[in-house]
Amino acid sequence: MPHLYLEYSDNLATFDAAAALLQANRALDASGQFSEIDIKSRAYAVSCHQVGTASNPQRAFIHARLAILEGRSEAVQQALAQQVLAALLQHCPDDPALDVQVSCEIQQIARASYAKQHRCGQP
């Protein structure tokens, strides 16, 4: 825990998802809420997407969903969302022709329904 799911519209040709994930993981590590090794993230380019109702290929999005175990205060959740958002904004394409919406949400997972086992291989 945590799990970071990053979705972005595939019309963001210059978006470096790997760099954005690394930046977000660093921000989550720096928050002091998680152990570095427990931060897991992945990114998905969405090929079928629609932003609003207009037919405008210049509209795009980057959205992160951060799944964390329940129990953290609203203030901590808000800070985590802002930290991930800031990391994503650093990698958002700077193209005046694009209208990009960048967002982050926190999803709380019930502790009773989460199971994990860490198996460490030998070097």
Secondary structure as GFF3:
##gff-version 3
##sequence-region A 1 123
A	DSSP	beta_strand	3	9	.	.	.	ID=ss1
A	DSSP	alpha_helix	17	30	.	.	.	ID=ss2
A	DSSP	three_ten_helix	36	38	.	.	.	ID=ss3
A	DSSP	beta_strand	40	46	.	.	.	ID=ss4
A	DSSP	beta_strand	59	69	.	.	.	ID=ss5
A	DSSP	alpha_helix	74	91	.	.	.	ID=ss6
A	DSSP	beta_strand	99	109	.	.	.	ID=ss7
A	DSSP	three_ten_helix	111	113	.	.	.	ID=ss8
###
